[in-house]
Amino acid sequence: MHRMSKEAIAGAQKIGGSITALVIGDNADTISNELSSIAIEKTLVVKHELVSSYNPDGYTEIVTQVIESTSPDMLVIGHTYQTRDFMPRVSARIDIPFIPDIIEVEQDIYTKQVLNSKLNSSVSSLSDMKILSFQSACFSAEDILTGRSSSQNFDVDLDPSIVRSISEEPFQESAAEVDLESAELIVSVGRGIEKEDNIPIAFTLAEVLGAEVSASRPVIDSGWLPSFRQIGSSGSAVSPKLYFSLGISGAIQHVVGMKGSKNIIAVNKDPDAPIFEIADYAVVGDLLEIVPKLIEALKTEKDL
């Protein structure tokens, strides 16, 4: 099961209520088996030759039929390329609001970013039913509650004439040299690294820790590191066990990409840096003085 699907389930569990999962496609049985050990009520399984692979028309019709049959209060889903493709069609088809790309949920208030992630917008809906899509790392997949659930087939009526878009090769993002979203330890650098010549400090610390290296947008925009290492609203969203923040101020555009980290260690010269508001451990000081000493201490510890 995709990580973002697990995050959506964790979000649904946090919101509360009876949860029914919907799985579509040729691998539906495999995913259904995985869902059987998660604390939800049941899983609806849809298999049909018209949706053996993704196509927006088939998915729109299936989700519409499921909503009309089950009358849920809410439909939640991870905010992916496919979600952006077909979910607005579902919303328009049955005239219910779609609140996409949510970064935070607080009761019936949903927070999303606007104006190129410069501002947060709080959204609510008076509708009895709504569709929500969660940005990556809005919830943690590790927070899923386990349990036992059942599954059943859901029969759909699909007319081949509804399929107007035929999928060819599945969309794949450009391959990156590192998989930040799966990394358990991350060392991330920001503007406080001062210049490109200091970047190796981060890689040395990462090597000692067994971590991956990432960066905030200013470092990427300066050309000091490639774009696939960017964390934040314009890059990857991560939830490692340890996030080591070096010289990152903590702008909201960066925080939304790493707030799911289990433990955050932040080093910054500015005692008022916003990153300290979410850090578990805060070190006020010059990273160029602190990190080399930390590296030596870690190396000494490993040699003991």
C-alpha positions as CSV (number, residue, x, y, z in Angstrom):
1,M,0.0,0.0,0.0
2,H,1.3,3.5,-0.9
3,R,2.6,5.5,2.0
4,M,0.1,8.3,1.3
5,S,-2.8,5.9,1.5
6,K,-1.6,4.9,4.9
7,E,-1.4,8.6,5.9
8,A,-4.9,9.1,4.7
9,I,-6.1,6.2,6.9
10,A,-4.2,7.7,9.9
11,G,-5.9,11.0,9.2
12,A,-9.4,9.4,9.0
13,Q,-8.7,7.6,12.3
14,K,-7.7,10.9,13.9
15,I,-10.8,12.6,12.7
16,G,-12.9,9.7,14.1
17,G,-16.0,7.8,13.2
18,S,-16.6,4.5,11.3
19,I,-14.1,4.1,8.5
20,T,-14.6,2.2,5.2
21,A,-11.7,1.9,2.8
22,L,-12.1,1.7,-1.0
23,V,-9.6,-0.1,-3.2
24,I,-9.7,-0.2,-7.0
25,G,-7.8,-2.1,-9.6
26,D,-6.0,-5.3,-10.2
27,N,-4.0,-5.2,-7.0
28,A,-7.1,-4.6,-4.9
29,D,-7.0,-8.0,-3.2
30,T,-3.4,-7.5,-2.1
31,I,-4.2,-4.1,-0.6
32,S,-7.3,-5.5,1.0
33,N,-5.3,-8.2,2.8
34,E,-3.0,-5.5,4.1
35,L,-6.0,-3.5,5.3
36,S,-7.4,-6.5,7.2
37,S,-5.0,-5.8,10.1
38,I,-5.9,-2.1,10.4
39,A,-8.5,-0.6,12.7
40,I,-11.2,0.2,10.2
41,E,-14.7,-1.2,9.8
42,K,-14.4,-2.7,6.3
43,T,-12.9,-2.5,2.9
44,L,-14.8,-2.3,-0.4
45,V,-13.0,-4.0,-3.2
46,V,-13.7,-2.9,-6.9
47,K,-12.2,-5.0,-9.7
48,H,-13.2,-4.3,-13.3
49,E,-11.5,-4.6,-16.6
50,L,-12.1,-0.9,-17.4
51,V,-10.0,0.0,-14.3
52,S,-7.3,-2.6,-14.4
53,S,-5.0,0.4,-14.7
54,Y,-5.8,4.0,-13.7
55,N,-8.1,6.1,-15.9
56,P,-9.9,9.2,-14.7
57,D,-13.3,8.3,-16.2
58,G,-13.5,4.9,-14.7
59,Y,-12.3,6.1,-11.3
60,T,-14.8,9.0,-11.3
61,E,-17.7,6.7,-12.0
62,I,-16.7,4.2,-9.4
63,V,-16.2,6.7,-6.6
64,T,-19.4,8.4,-7.5
65,Q,-21.3,5.1,-7.4
66,V,-19.7,4.2,-4.0
67,I,-20.6,7.6,-2.5
68,E,-24.2,7.4,-3.8
69,S,-24.5,3.9,-2.4
70,T,-22.9,4.4,1.0
71,S,-23.7,8.1,1.8
72,P,-20.5,8.8,3.8
73,D,-20.0,12.0,5.8
74,M,-16.6,12.5,4.4
75,L,-14.2,11.0,1.8
76,V,-10.5,11.4,2.5
77,I,-7.6,10.6,0.2
78,G,-3.9,11.4,-0.3
79,H,-3.2,14.4,-2.5
80,T,-1.5,12.8,-5.5
81,Y,-1.4,13.4,-9.3
82,Q,-4.3,11.0,-9.7
83,T,-6.3,12.7,-7.0
84,R,-5.9,16.1,-8.7
85,D,-7.0,14.4,-12.0
86,F,-10.2,12.7,-11.1
87,M,-11.5,14.0,-7.7
88,P,-12.6,17.4,-9.0
89,R,-14.8,15.5,-11.4
90,V,-16.4,13.5,-8.6
91,S,-17.0,16.7,-6.7
92,A,-18.7,18.3,-9.7
93,R,-20.7,15.2,-10.6
94,I,-22.4,14.9,-7.2
95,D,-22.2,18.6,-6.2
96,I,-20.2,18.2,-3.0
97,P,-17.2,20.4,-1.9
98,F,-13.6,19.2,-2.5
99,I,-11.0,20.7,-0.2
100,P,-7.6,19.7,-1.6
101,D,-4.0,19.7,-0.5
102,I,-4.7,20.0,3.3
103,I,-1.7,20.4,5.5
104,E,-3.5,20.4,8.9
105,V,-6.8,19.4,10.4
106,E,-8.2,20.9,13.6
107,Q,-11.8,19.7,14.2
108,D,-13.8,21.0,11.2
109,I,-11.1,23.6,10.2
110,Y,-8.8,22.5,7.3
111,T,-5.6,24.4,6.7
112,K,-4.0,24.6,3.2
113,Q,-1.4,26.9,1.6
114,V,-2.2,29.6,-0.9
115,L,-0.3,32.3,-2.9
116,N,2.6,29.9,-3.8
117,S,2.8,28.7,-0.2
118,K,3.4,32.1,1.2
119,L,0.2,32.1,3.4
120,N,-2.0,29.6,5.1
121,S,-5.7,29.5,4.5
122,S,-8.2,28.1,7.0
123,V,-11.2,26.5,5.3
124,S,-14.5,25.0,6.6
125,S,-17.5,23.6,4.9
126,L,-21.2,23.8,5.8
127,S,-21.9,20.8,3.5
128,D,-23.1,17.5,5.1
129,M,-20.6,15.7,3.0
130,K,-17.2,16.7,1.8
131,I,-14.1,15.4,0.1
132,L,-10.6,16.1,1.6
133,S,-7.2,15.4,0.2
134,F,-4.2,15.4,2.5
135,Q,-0.8,16.7,1.5
136,S,2.1,14.2,2.0
137,A,3.1,14.0,5.7
138,C,0.0,15.8,6.9
139,F,-0.4,12.7,9.0
140,S,2.1,10.0,9.8
141,A,1.7,6.5,8.3
142,E,3.3,5.1,11.5
143,D,0.3,6.4,13.6
144,I,-2.1,4.0,12.0
145,L,-4.1,2.0,14.6
146,T,-4.0,-1.7,14.1
147,G,-7.0,-4.0,14.4
148,R,-9.2,-6.4,12.4
149,S,-11.4,-5.5,9.5
150,S,-13.5,-7.3,6.9
151,S,-13.7,-6.9,3.1
152,Q,-16.4,-7.3,0.5
153,N,-16.7,-6.9,-3.2
154,F,-18.5,-3.8,-4.5
155,D,-20.2,-4.3,-7.8
156,V,-20.2,-1.3,-10.1
157,D,-22.0,-0.7,-13.4
158,L,-19.5,0.6,-15.9
159,D,-20.4,1.3,-19.5
160,P,-17.3,1.1,-21.7
161,S,-18.5,4.3,-23.5
162,I,-17.8,6.4,-20.5
163,V,-14.0,5.8,-20.8
164,R,-12.8,8.7,-23.0
165,S,-9.2,8.8,-21.7
166,I,-6.9,5.8,-22.2
167,S,-3.9,5.5,-20.0
168,E,-0.6,4.5,-21.6
169,E,2.6,4.3,-19.7
170,P,2.0,5.2,-16.0
171,F,3.3,8.6,-15.0
172,Q,6.6,8.5,-13.1
173,E,8.5,11.3,-11.6
174,S,12.1,11.7,-12.6
175,A,14.3,9.4,-10.7
176,A,16.2,11.0,-7.9
177,E,19.5,9.8,-6.5
178,V,18.2,9.7,-3.0
179,D,14.8,8.7,-1.5
180,L,14.2,11.3,1.1
181,E,10.7,10.2,1.8
182,S,11.8,6.8,3.0
183,A,14.9,8.1,4.9
184,E,14.9,7.5,8.7
185,L,17.6,10.0,9.3
186,I,18.0,13.3,7.5
187,V,20.5,16.2,7.8
188,S,19.1,19.3,6.3
189,V,20.9,22.5,5.6
190,G,19.6,26.1,5.1
191,R,20.9,29.5,4.4
192,G,22.9,29.5,7.7
193,I,25.4,27.2,6.0
194,E,26.5,30.6,4.4
195,K,28.3,29.3,1.2
196,E,28.6,26.3,-1.0
197,D,32.1,25.5,0.2
198,N,30.5,24.6,3.6
199,I,28.1,22.1,2.3
200,P,30.5,19.2,2.8
201,I,30.0,19.7,6.6
202,A,26.5,18.4,6.2
203,F,27.5,15.4,4.2
204,T,30.2,14.5,6.7
205,L,27.7,14.6,9.6
206,A,25.2,12.6,7.5
207,E,27.9,10.0,6.8
208,V,28.7,9.6,10.5
209,L,24.9,9.3,11.3
210,G,24.0,7.1,8.3
211,A,21.7,9.8,7.1
212,E,20.6,11.5,3.9
213,V,21.2,15.1,3.1
214,S,18.4,17.6,2.2
215,A,18.1,21.3,2.0
216,S,15.7,24.3,2.3
217,R,14.7,26.2,-0.8
218,P,17.3,29.0,-0.5
219,V,20.1,26.4,-0.7
220,I,18.5,24.8,-3.8
221,D,17.8,28.2,-5.5
222,S,21.5,29.1,-4.9
223,G,22.5,26.0,-6.9
224,W,24.5,24.6,-4.0
225,L,22.5,21.3,-4.0
226,P,20.2,19.7,-6.7
227,S,16.5,20.1,-6.5
228,F,15.7,16.5,-5.6
229,R,17.2,17.3,-2.2
230,Q,14.7,20.0,-1.4
231,I,12.3,19.7,1.5
232,G,9.1,21.8,1.8
233,S,6.1,22.8,-0.1
234,S,8.0,22.9,-3.4
235,G,10.0,19.7,-2.7
236,S,9.6,16.5,-0.7
237,A,7.6,15.9,2.4
238,V,9.3,13.7,4.9
239,S,8.7,12.1,8.3
240,P,12.1,10.6,9.4
241,K,12.9,9.4,12.9
242,L,15.4,12.2,13.2
243,Y,15.6,15.4,11.3
244,F,18.8,17.4,11.9
245,S,18.2,21.1,10.9
246,L,21.3,23.1,10.3
247,G,20.9,26.9,9.7
248,I,17.3,26.7,8.7
249,S,15.1,29.5,10.0
250,G,11.9,27.5,9.8
251,A,9.7,29.3,7.3
252,I,6.3,27.7,6.9
253,Q,7.1,26.6,3.3
254,H,9.9,24.4,4.8
255,V,8.1,23.3,7.9
256,V,5.1,21.7,6.1
257,G,7.6,19.3,4.5
258,M,9.2,18.1,7.7
259,K,6.8,18.6,10.5
260,G,6.0,14.9,10.6
261,S,9.5,14.2,11.8
262,K,9.6,12.2,15.0
263,N,12.5,14.1,16.5
264,I,13.9,17.4,15.4
265,I,17.3,18.8,16.4
266,A,17.8,22.4,15.2
267,V,21.0,24.4,15.2
268,N,20.7,28.2,14.4
269,K,22.4,31.4,15.5
270,D,19.1,33.2,15.8
271,P,17.5,32.4,19.2
272,D,14.2,33.6,17.8
273,A,14.3,31.4,14.7
274,P,10.8,29.8,14.1
275,I,12.4,26.4,13.7
276,F,12.9,26.3,17.5
277,E,9.1,26.4,18.0
278,I,8.8,22.8,16.6
279,A,12.3,21.5,17.6
280,D,12.6,18.8,20.2
281,Y,16.2,19.9,20.9
282,A,17.4,23.4,20.2
283,V,21.0,24.5,19.9
284,V,21.6,28.3,19.6
285,G,25.0,28.9,18.0
286,D,27.1,28.9,14.9
287,L,26.7,25.6,13.0
288,L,30.1,26.0,11.5
289,E,31.6,25.8,15.0
290,I,29.2,23.3,16.5
291,V,28.8,20.7,13.8
292,P,32.6,19.9,13.3
293,K,32.8,19.3,17.1
294,L,29.8,17.1,17.0
295,I,31.2,15.1,14.1
296,E,34.5,14.5,16.1
297,A,32.5,13.5,19.2
298,L,30.4,11.1,17.2
299,K,33.5,9.6,15.5
300,T,35.2,9.2,18.9
301,E,32.1,7.5,20.3
302,K,32.0,5.1,17.4
303,D,35.7,4.2,18.0
304,L,35.1,3.3,21.6
